[in-house]
């Protein structure tokens, strides 16, 4: 998806996939950390319950509570150690900027999801019959399945749910058959309720997988959107307005070379050479920024873009890459507002005394993104550009500030009609004279 701005997409995709794999590993690390914390918290809770209700536990485990406690402590310690070692292994892979092995992720999921199964079997060894199925151990399946979302892998989530379902169903089948008809209530000794519970574990795994797909999709979309925004900024320059960037992201136009009718504006700051000669580079830059700050804002607001800065001026384009159908009118309105703003800022003493010259011309041009994978630029090429620059220079000859070509004047509505015709003027580099109009 996105703008076709360069040919370095495959390289970017490869780098992105590697970076996303590392981010997935960080998510895995978070998952294991949560599991470890939950396991330690559960262990402390169980110990507290054992201490508070020791008599009830003693009766429940038929006087073998101490033996159960030793086995419980052993299982809890082995589980916590395994999770801690898994966390260390993931941290090591992340530090080495490597990608985790897919096979090891499945092995990890199998081992982790088997922990509740071991808990059921250990508890049942002391409780007898099928009562191990009714301990808190099966509830842990849900915890492992839900946290599998952080693996950001649909298949792994489903695999985790499937392991929980198969192991629980197998354990239930084994324990119920081993117990036989030992006077159990049908709800306790019947297999269907446990099979239904196993199916629910599988469904939870599928739902967790779908959630992980959505999260992964949102992350990928966010990264791609950010990359598209960065590419647009690199192509058009940081001075393109956020509104234009948002429109480009929404419309996703093809920015390869194409013919377009555009209106080109050239702006030049008068007597800049003499000004710069008497000041330090820092003062010159500060002066230019004080002007360009509001000029760029005005251009952007009138649906134009600054195509390039020219030291003591700039070239702006209206009608490419986006057009609202009023490009010449937008350009003229922007030019008039710039002149008015320069006058007001000078009168207020906000900027040094400044005069500018502006030239507008409209016509067909070749527009598109050109350059290399390292640096691309949106460029407008054609006679319309050259002639707009020549028209701007005529301001010095006519002692004017804003000149427009006949094409621009003819495209305007009646409200823009007031303009003084300057006659046909010969410009350098052209055989035929051109008609220009003075607006200011």
N, C-alpha and C positions, 0 to 999 in steps of 0.2 A: 504494500500500500504506500501511498505518498507521492511526492513530487519526484519526477525523474530529473534530478538536478546534476547528477554526476554518475560516473561509471565505477565508483569505488564501493558500490553497495555490497558486493560479495565480501570484500575485505571487512567492511563494517559489520556485516552479518556474522562473520566468523568471530570477530572480536566481541560482538554483543553476546553471542551464544556462550563464549567462554566466560564472560563476566556474569551472565545470568546463571551459569552453572555454579560459579562461586557464591552468588547470592543465595542460590538454593541450598548450598552447603551451610551457609550461615543460618538459614531457616531450619535446617536439620539440627544444627547445634542448639538452637533455641528450643526445638521440640524435645531433644534429649535432656536439656537443662530443666524444662518444665516437668518432664517425666521423673527425673531424679528428685526434684523438689517435692513433687506429689507423692513419690514413693517414701521418701524420708518422713514427710508429714503424716502419711498414712501409718507408717510404722510407729511413730511417736503417739499417734491417736490410739492405736491398738494397745500399745504398752500401757497407756493411761487407763484404758477400759479394763485391761487385765488386772491392774492394781485396784481399781475401784470396785470391780465386780468379780473378784477372784473366786468367791464361793460359787456363783452361778456358772462361771467357766469350768470350775472343777467338776461340778455336777454334769455339765454338758458333755465334757470329754471323759466321763466315766472314771474319774480319778486319775486320768493320765494327762492332766493338763500340763504338768511339768515337762513331760516328754514332747508334747505338742509344742510347747514354748521353745524348746531347744531346736526343733525342726523349723519352726516359724522363723526364729532368729537366723538360722543357717540360710534358709531360702531368701530372707530379706537382705542379708549381707551379700550373698552371691549376686542377687539382682542389682543392688546398689553399686557393687563393684563393676559388674558388666556394663551398666549404664555410664558409670564414670569413665571406664576405659574407652567406651564408644565415643564419649564426648572428647576425650583426649585425642583419639584417632582423627576425628573430624577437624579438630583445631589444628592438628599437624598438617592435614591436607590443605586447609585454608591458608596456612602460613606459607606453604610451598607453592601456592597459586596453582594447584592441580585440581583436576576434576575427579569426583568420587567414582568408584566402580559401580555400575548398575547392578552387577551380581551381588556385591556385598550389601547393597541396600536391601535387596530381597532377603538375603540371609539374615540381616539385622531385623527386618520386619518379622520374619518367621520366629526368630529367637525371642524377641520382645513379646509378641502376641502369644507365645507359648507359656509365658510366666503365669497368667491366671490358671491355665490348665494344670500346671504343676501345683499351684495353690489349692485347687479343687481336690486333686489326688492326695496331697499331704493331709488336708483337713479331713477327707473322707476316711483316711487310714485310722483316725482316732475316733471319728464320729460313728462310723459304720453305716451300713445300708446305703442309701442314696443321699444322705444329708449333706454331703460335701457340695452338692449342687445348689444348696440353699444358703450357703455362706456368702459373705461379701465378695469372694474371689471372682465369680463370673461378671460382677459389675465392672471389674477392671478391664474387661474386653472393650467396653465402650470407650474407656479413657484412651486406650491405645489406638482405637479406630479414629476417634475424633482428632487426636493429635497427629494422625497420619496426614491430615490436610496440609500441615506445614511441610510435608515432603514435596508439595506442588507437583504431584504425579498421579494422574487418574488411575493408572494401572496398579501402582503401589497401594493406593487407598483401597481399591477393590480387592487386591491380594490380601491386605490386612484383614478386611472384613470376611473374606473367604476362609482364611486360616482360623479366625475366631469361630466362624460358623461350623466348619468341619471338625475342629478339635472339640468344641463344646458338644456337638451332636454325637461324636464318637465316644467321648467320656460318658455322656448321659446313657447312651446305648449300652456301654460296658457295665456301668454301675447298676443300671436297672436290671439287666440280665443276671448279673452276679447276685443281686438281692433276691431275685425271684419273687414269689408271692409271700413275703414275710409280714403279712398283715398290714401292709401300707395302704393308705387312702389312695384311690385312683388318681387324684390330682398329684400325688407325690410319686407314685410308682408308674404312672402312665408316660409313655414316650412322646405322644403328640404335643403336649405343652412345651417340652424341651426342644422338639424339632421346630416348633413355631418361634421359639426364642432364638434358635440358631439362624433361621431365615431372617429374623429381624437384624441380627448382627451383620449378615450379608448385605441387607438393604441399607443399613447405616454406612457400610463401607462404600456402597455405590453412591449414596448421597454425599458422603465425604469427598469422594472422587469428583463428583460434579461441582461441588463447592471449590475444590482445589483448581479445577479447570477454569472456573470463573475468576478466581483470584489471579491465576497465572495469565489469563487473557487480559485482565485489567492492567497487570504489571507490564506485559508486553506492549499493550496499547500506549501506556504512559511513556515507556522508553522510546517507542517509535515516534510518538507525538513530540517528545522533547528533541529527538534527533531531527525531525522534520523542521521544528522551530529553529534549531541551531543552524540547519542547512540554509533555511530562508534568510536568517540573519547574516550568515557568511556570504550568501549570494548577493543580497541587496544592501548589506551594511547595517550597522547597529542603529543608524538614524531612521530606519523604516519604522513607521508607527505601529504600535501593538494592534491597532484596528486592521491595518493592512495585513499583518502577519496572520491574524485570526481569520481574515477572509481567505487568504491563500490556503490556510490549513483546512478550512471548510470546503472550498471549491476544488482544491487540488488541481489547478490547471497544469497543462503540459508546458513547461518552460523551454522547450527546444525552440530552435530558430523558426520564426514565422513572420509573415508580413502583417503589419498592423498600422492603422492610421492613428497617429499620436500628435500631441501638441508639445513642443519642446520649449523650455524656458532657459535662457542664459542670463545670469545675474553677475554683474561685475561691480566691485567697490572702487569708486573713483579715487585717483591719486594715492593708491595704496603703496606704490613703490617708494614715493617720497616719504610717506608716513612711516613705513617699516625701516627706512634708512636711519631715522633719527631715534629709534627706540630699540630696546633690548628684545631678543626673541620671546622672552616670557611676556613682555608687555604686548607684543604683537599677537601672540596666541590668546591672551586674555581679551584683547579687543575683538578678535575674530569670533571667539566663543560668545561674547556678549551680543553679537549680531546674529550668528547662526542659530543660537538657541531659540529665538522667537521666529526666525525665518523658516527653520525646519518645521516648527510647530504649525505655522500657517500653511506651508506646502502640504503637510500631512492632512490637515483639516479639510483641505480642498481636494482631497482624493488624488494627490500627486505623490511622487516619490523623488527623493534626491538621488540622482543616478551617480553623480561623482562631484567631489569638491575639487576646485581648481586653484587653490591657494588663496586668491583674493576674490573668490566667487564660487558659483556652482552651476551645475546643469541639472534641471529637474524635468521630469517627464510626466505627462498627464495622458492617460489612456492605455498604459501598459505597466505592469501585466494585467491590471484590472481597469475596466472602464465603466462609467455610469451613463455614457452617452452625451455628456456635456463637458467634454474635455477642454475645449477652447474657452468656454465660459468659466470653468473652474480655474484655468490658468490665468485668465485676465483678472478674475476676482482676487486670486492669491497675489498677483503682482501689485494690484492697486492697494491691497491691505498692507503689503510689505512696505511700499512707499510711504503710506500714511503712518505706519508704525515707526519707521525710521525717523520721520519728521517729528513725531510726538516724543520719541525717546531722546532725540537731540535737543528739542526745546526744553525738556524736563531735566536735561543734564545727566541722564542715565547712561548715555554713551557719548563718545567724542563726536564732534561735528562730522557728519557722514553724508555722502551722496552716493547713490547707486544708479546703475544703468541696467535696464531689463529689455530683452528682446524676445518676442514670441513668434513662432512659426509652426504651422501644422502641415502634415503630409504623411506619406507612407514611408515606413522604415522597417528594417529587419530587426526584430527584437528576440532576445533569447539569452540563455546562460552559457557563457563560454569560459574556458580556463582549464585547469587541471584538477586532479583529485585533491590536491593540497589547497587550492584556492580557485574559486569560481566567482564570476561577477556577471550580474545581469546588465547587458549592454544594448544600446540602441544605436544602430548604424544606418546611415543613409544621408541623402542630400538635405533632408529636413533638418538634420543636426547642424550641418555646416552652415546652412543658410540662417538658422536661428542665431548662431554665433556671429555671423556677419551683420545681421540686423541689430544685434545688441551693440556692436562697435559703432554703428551709425549714430548712436546717441551722442557721441562726442562731436560729430560733425554738425548735428542739428541742435546741440545744447539742450537735449531732451533727457527724459528719464525712462520713458516707456514707449517703445515702438513695437508695432505689430504688423504682420504681413497682411496682404490683401485676402489671403485664404482664411486667416483667423478672423478678420473683420467681417467677411461675408458669411461666416458660420454663426455669427452672434445674433441674438435677438435684438429687437428694436431698442430695448433698454440700454444696450451697449453701443448704440449707433454713434453717439457723440465722439468723434475722433477726427483729427485734422489730417487730411490727405497731404502727404509730403511729395507727391508726384512720383514718377518713375526714377529710380536711383540705380546707378551702376555700382555693383559690388565686386570686390576682388574675387577672381576665380570664376566669374560667370560672364557669358557673352551677352545674354539678354538682361536688360534692366528690370528691376522689380518695383512694384508699387508698395509703399509702406505708409502707415498711419501713425500719427503721434497721439497718444492717449494722455501722456503726462510729460 
